[in-house]
Amino acid sequence: MTRILEVMNSNMSFIVSKKRTDRQQGRRMATRFGETIRRQNIVESKVSLILLAVALLLPGCQSAAYRARQLPAEFRTATRSDRQTIDFSRVASPGASDSVIAPRDLLKIDIATGRENEKKKPVRARVAEDGTVSVPIIGPVPVAGLEAYEASQNIANLAIQRGMYRNPYITVEIESKAVNRITVLGAVSEPGVHELPRGNSDLVSAIAASGGLTDEAGTEIEIVRQSAVGLASNENKATVPATNESGEIQLAAYQGLRPHAAPQAVVGGYASGHAAPTTIRLDLSSGRPMGNTDFRLNDRDVVRIVPKKKETIYVSGLVRRPGDFELPTDQDVHLLDAIALAGGRSSPVADKVYVIRRMENRPEPIVIQVSLSEAKQNGLENLRIAAGDTITVEQTPATAVVDAVKQFFRLSFGVASRTTF
């Protein structure tokens, strides 16, 4: 019994001694951990002070820049709304009358000679590209550019001159008008091949036939002509048949025709020829001069509405969401708008902004300095942003101090929370 009690006392003494040792080791470990955290805090504080000192010295190294309110006019960008407005009235062409005969029109011709028991049989014939129509017995007769009643008179006169009829009565009707097949591509609602009346085949009609412009359409248009064209002179357009010295009737609406010479056809108001395709590029912005460009189209011409180019700016520095941002096509964007697109300032005291702008006629970009606080009060300081501008919200001594203070408190709260735990 005595032996059992001795063993129990010995075990109790060992357990008490073990607990005392564990408590002492825990205190030593906590002391070492606290000392390590304090050393780390001292090192990070020194680093923050060094960074602050460097930030205070940096402003003196910055290169010179233009001030926004004193920026020369040639470095300012024009308002976007003026450049992006399309004025279709400047490209509309006067349409030709549907009653005027044109090449490829289908005619219905009735010939009556006045004989008894004569059976009238109408003749259908299509006007050739040279402006003539082939009438049975009479032969080729020029009719392009004439009204139907003028073509009737022209055919009757030539029938008498050629000795085919003595006193014929001839009527001409336009059964169907010729069309131009225009291919419209690019930023339109219904791209493809569209048929337009040859006398009213112009740029506006082609765009309307393709369903109009889409939101992606820009102000630039390309016209690819399949043949060389030129306007027929209105001064030489005859309203009644004319005769030459030999008495042969000349083709109205054509100039310089000689006997037995192949007439040159008028297609939609143009004298057509044969040449390699040519490309015409137009800018339909309301502020651009158009010159003497003709907008009437010929068969197989191609119209391409060029989609607008995406214009972007880049915002970086002390903002919440740095990156590229697309500019609207019909709305101006100023400096404060650009900062808002990037989520606003990441530092409440950030004020200094640099705008880097690339100019067409300068090898090096220009740098514009802007104050955000002044931009809120002065319209000239709130700079209008141009496509391709780079905007950076700069680090300053004030932002460096605020960042250092934030870092200090962040470290202090972190140490306190770990020590408490």
Summary of the structure (lengths in Angstrom):
residues: 421
radius of gyration: 43.6
end to end distance: 48.3
largest distance: 165.6
contacts: 1199
relative contact order: 0.14
helix: 32%
strand: 27%
